[in-house]
Amino acid sequence: MDIPLFGDTPNKRRREINLGGTHTATSHNDILQQAKLRRLQRNDLKRRQDSAALIQRWWRARAALQAARRDLRHTFEQDISSLTGLRCLVLLGQDEDALGRWSSVILSSRRDVLSQPDQSWVSLLQRLSLMLLKSVSADPRSQHAPLHLEVVSTILATNPRRVSIARYLVSHGFYTHLRGAILQLPLPAKPSPVLTSLATLLTAPLAHQDILTTSLREFVITILTVPLLPNRLLPAIGPFSARLPLASLHLVSLDILDSPQLSSLEPKIHLLANLTLLMPPRYSSLPPPAFATYLQLAALLMNALPTNALEPRENKPGTAANWGDDDTDDESETQVTVVNSFEPRQSLPQLDEKTRKRLQTLPSSDHIASLLRAGQSQTLLPHVISFCFALSTVWPTRRDKVLTTIMAYNKGGLVREIYRAYVRRSPLGRDDSFSEITKPDYAADWPPLLLLADLYTQALLTMGDDEFFSSGNNPSAPRNPLSLDELTEFSRKLLNIAFSLYWREDSTSVQEGSVPGLGSVKWENVREKATKCLQALHARDSRRPFTPPDHWLVTSQVDMTSFIQAAIFEEKELSQPENGRARTMSKRQIAYLSPRLGVLNNIPFAIPFDARVGIFRQFVINDLQARGWDSFRGRMHTTRVTIRRTSIAQDGFDRLSDVDLKAPIAITFVDQFGNEEAGIDGGGVFKEFLTNLCKEVFDTDRGLWLANKKNELYPAPHSYATEPHSLAWYRFIGRILGKALYDGILVDVAFAGFFLAKWLGKQSWLDDLASLDPELYQGLIFLKHYTGDPEELSLNFTVAEEEFGVTKTVDLIPNGSNIPVTRENRLQYIYLVAHYRLTKQIKKQSNAFFEGLSEIIDPKWLRMFNQQELQILLGGVNAPIDLDDLRAHTQYGGLYDDHEPTIEMFWSVVKTFNQDERRKLLRFVTSCSRPPLLGFKELNPNFAIRDATGDETRLPTASTCVNLLKLPRYKSPQVLREKLLQAINSNAGFDLS
């Protein structure tokens, strides 16, 4: 044994020592990297070894499986029709060749196998049926598909255990596989064995009452959502439809809308389209529970769809819109909408033409009439109401047809029933609970109320005052479906609802929140519907009151002082310019940004008139201050204008058309000799100019204005008035009247109500036509209530327009000359004729006028008033003159004071005047016969009386520019009365100034 030197072991490799003098150094990181690399190499080797083992196992299993399949196939071939052969077939799986052979052999020689009741057979037949259905779903055009369908149909028809087999199949995708097969059938469908067998098989599980609830649910969700289902089954649609147990539709729960198959828009639309084909022919025979379920399901489907989903908007000229909507322009305008999110909107599906035509039967008059006839019972009516409301909401272009058909049904009896049975007893809109309207508990109360609001708004478009105020005592006379007391109660409900939805600091909840049970209907839509109906009812009440005093006010629910202060502040904030430009906002945008201005612009009648006038004047003051006006230092930058007395209108047009009329205007008159009149304009001379100017420009002989029988003015409709020069005059007149409103100067001019409506952005009504063209109005009323066939009258959708002896025909709608007026469309014709005469004929003139007016007065300020109130704002209140108020705010000059004998005598004499004479006196002194709307304290300058010598032979004179009466010092009441009456009746105007 060798003894190792220096203690080394004999087998140990000796350490190599470099004696060459070189030195190697290995860092710590290098060591770690080397260790990591070796670890990765080991892992890779292990992975490759494991993969190799896995492949070997798979290969051995595959080989074993193939061997087993060969054995199974061999056994199957030995005895195809036996239980063993069937078991082998099921174990083989989706072997299309084996499935085809089995179906062929069984149908040709062993059909008895399909009727075996033994559990072993039944279990295998269940699984085999599912395999056959999968095969058909994969390729319904294969040579084996007809055989497979016949096998499954025979099993479900003859096997004693067919109910359990059907239950198994339905729960394992029976209808899903058949849907896949149907979707692969060619369009248009052609007669074929596959098609007939498919149609038969679709209804097989529905024949078993024990599983009808489950089967019908799956059928509705899976099959009735197939696009163009009737077209795909067309050769077999008759027998297929007859076998459907739609009388049991009530077994289907409405929660199917929450199923994944109906999560997108398209399945909902196709389900609705297929129900539209299958259900209406059965309306008269459907049991009430099934009919109610259909109506509820259809309403829920429509409510779940976005607006226009059933008929996407077409950007084509002449595309028909709802004729009952507000005035639409021929020229497109930029529309601005407040949005809270820039997420892309849900895109509308592209519907094929056949589906669109099928859906178009829903809003047709015939369909709605048949629906109303079949749904008259008290149990069905709530569902009919929900259906009709959903239809008018999702299909706005057909809303007029839906609403007019409902209104006409039973001579308005349905409208009365909706109100008396549902709306009147509804908790919505009550004074004691109006703030709780958003509670989900009230979901069922919304459709009747909103449908009634839509119906009545539509009805008022063509309802004359004679019909509106009819008592119903004469059965043959047209009758208002609701009594005035009912309208009073209904309008109060709507007012509370609208005010509650405007009066919310969190406007986002109104704009984005949905109404419970109404799907895509937002609270904003509810507010809009209530507002439109309220405005229409209030317009009637303004012309001819039928509601009690203070009916329209909500002062009991609002602190008016804080309301006024907040409204003024909000308007000031909104009026701040952005990027150097003033913001122009719609009523909807204003309501979103400012609750109080939303109330003032949409339902202003909820706030007392005096309060709104005060708010208006404060808006003007805010505007002045924003322009640099200081109440202590006075106004700056006065514009000085020279006007010839002999050419007031033309000089005013030439010199003031482009001047800033919000700034002070100082007028210097030049007399007929070319000399400037002495005096400084402190406001009175401009008022004199304004008064004279109005006399000239509103003279009907100038060709720009016409007067109706009440001497109310409106723009002339002839072509001369639409020429650029005439439109420039309308713009100028609008600016001048805006200046009068801005400065609080009363103008003695009265406008027709339908023209004032244009100032406020409101539509005109049929009744407005009575003041413009009484004969045409009577003719349209005759047509509305004509009991014969309107086609006998040979009317079409045109209107004749005569000018300078030449008559031309204008189409009211595209191709109107070829569209006859019928019983179904006569209300549309009546509305369009009135709309043409009241709006379209004077459209350019009105727009030019309003353009000028809007330069001075913000449109949202004017929207705080209705037509009658706007006339008062412009020309004063048409009320008895209060002499006590006038005397309390009269100033005296010269020798006069309130207790001077002549003044005492003057007031005693004036007290003996009747109201006509008092108005003449007021007109003589101020140029306006109506007192200021807030009393004589608002008259600017104040009414004044000054002595004019002691010559009792002289007549009183006046300086209307400063509201000054120059009264001689009469000693006798008789002389004073005689001279005063002579002066105010002389119609001399400024000749006595």
Number of C-alpha atoms within 10 A of each C-alpha: 3 5 9 9 8 6 7 11 11 11 6 7 8 9 6 6 6 8 7 6 5 6 7 4 5 7 7 8 9 10 11 10 11 11 12 12 12 11 12 12 12 11 12 12 12 12 12 11 11 12 12 12 12 12 11 12 12 12 12 12 12 12 12 12 12 12 12 13 18 13 13 20 19 14 16 23 16 12 13 23 19 14 15 15 20 21 20 22 24 20 16 18 14 15 14 14 9 18 22 18 14 23 24 16 13 17 17 9 10 15 17 13 18 22 19 17 14 10 10 11 17 21 15 17 24 19 17 23 24 19 20 24 25 21 23 26 20 16 16 25 15 13 12 21 25 20 24 28 27 19 23 23 19 17 25 23 19 14 19 16 17 21 18 17 20 24 19 17 19 20 12 13 16 24 23 19 20 23 21 20 23 23 16 14 17 11 12 11 15 15 11 12 13 24 24 19 19 26 22 17 22 19 19 19 26 20 17 15 12 13 16 20 18 17 26 25 17 20 23 18 23 22 21 21 23 22 22 21 20 20 17 21 22 19 18 21 17 12 12 19 16 11 16 17 13 19 16 18 22 18 16 22 12 14 8 16 17 9 9 9 13 18 12 13 17 19 19 22 27 20 24 24 29 22 19 17 15 16 16 19 12 13 18 14 11 19 15 18 15 18 27 21 20 22 23 19 23 24 25 20 24 27 22 22 23 18 20 14 20 24 20 15 13 9 7 7 8 11 11 12 14 14 21 21 14 12 16 10 9 9 5 7 7 5 6 10 10 13 11 9 7 6 7 6 7 8 9 17 14 12 17 10 9 13 19 16 13 16 21 17 16 22 21 14 17 12 17 22 16 14 19 22 14 20 22 13 12 10 12 19 21 22 24 25 24 24 24 24 28 25 22 21 23 24 25 18 23 21 25 25 23 24 25 20 23 22 21 15 16 12 14 18 15 20 22 19 16 18 20 14 14 18 22 17 11 18 17 23 25 21 15 10 12 20 18 16 20 19 10 11 10 16 14 17 18 22 23 25 26 22 22 26 22 20 22 24 22 22 22 20 22 21 21 23 16 14 17 18 16 18 16 15 8 9 8 7 13 18 20 24 23 23 15 16 12 15 17 18 16 22 23 21 24 26 29 26 26 26 26 18 29 25 19 17 14 14 18 14 14 21 19 15 15 18 22 18 18 22 17 21 22 18 20 24 17 21 22 16 19 27 21 21 23 25 20 20 19 20 16 18 13 15 12 11 11 17 18 9 8 12 15 21 19 19 13 7 10 12 10 15 9 10 17 19 12 16 20 18 14 17 18 14 11 17 18 13 11 9 7 7 9 11 11 14 16 15 17 17 15 23 23 21 19 24 22 23 29 24 24 26 23 26 26 21 23 18 21 15 17 11 13 18 18 12 20 21 16 15 22 20 17 18 18 17 13 13 11 12 17 13 10 6 7 8 14 11 9 12 14 13 16 15 21 19 19 14 13 22 21 16 17 21 17 13 13 17 18 10 13 15 20 19 17 19 21 18 24 21 23 18 13 11 9 11 10 15 11 9 10 11 17 14 18 19 21 21 25 19 20 24 22 16 21 18 16 16 20 19 15 16 10 10 16 23 18 20 19 14 11 11 13 17 22 25 25 18 23 16 11 13 21 21 12 13 10 17 20 19 22 28 23 25 25 24 28 23 22 24 23 23 23 21 19 18 26 28 25 18 17 17 21 22 20 22 23 21 19 21 21 20 13 19 18 24 22 23 21 20 22 17 18 21 15 14 12 15 21 14 11 22 19 11 20 18 11 11 9 10 11 19 13 10 12 9 17 19 23 22 18 9 15 11 10 6 7 7 10 10 11 15 15 17 16 15 12 15 16 12 15 19 24 18 15 14 17 20 24 20 24 21 19 22 22 24 24 15 19 24 21 19 18 21 20 19 26 22 17 22 24 23 18 22 24 19 17 21 23 16 21 22 21 21 22 25 24 23 24 18 18 21 21 21 23 24 24 24 20 14 13 13 21 14 14 11 12 19 14 12 16 18 17 16 13 10 11 17 17 15 9 12 13 21 20 13 19 18 14 13 16 18 14 11 14 11 15 12 16 22 21 20 22 22 20 29 27 31 24 23 24 23 25 24 22 15 15 22 16 14 21 19 19 17 23 21 22 20 20 20 14 12 10 17 10 15 19 23 22 25 21 25 24 21 25 24 24 21 25 21 23 24 13 12 15 12 13 23 19 13 20 20 19 13 21 24 14 12 13 11 18 16 9 16 16
